[in-house]
Amino acid sequence: MCERSEHIDLPVNTQRKHISYSRKERYIQEDENKLMKQYRCGYSDIHKLGILALKERTLQEMSARSL
């Protein structure tokens, strides 16, 4: 996936999920486009990377709390 490749063997959910944006959230779409160009990824890959980044951040916060 993009320049950063991480393979995770999990069951694939074939259900399509759609993201809807309000008129006031155009800035999010602009940020998506910037990130897709920066990482040379498509729309789907950039959202997957976002989920992985949030997961990593959450795990780091959890481990910091347990110290």
Buried (B, 14 or more C-beta within 10 A) or exposed (E): BBEEEEEEEEEEEEEEEEEEEEEEEEEEEEEBEEBBEEBEBEEEBBBBBEEBEEEEEEEEEEEEEEE
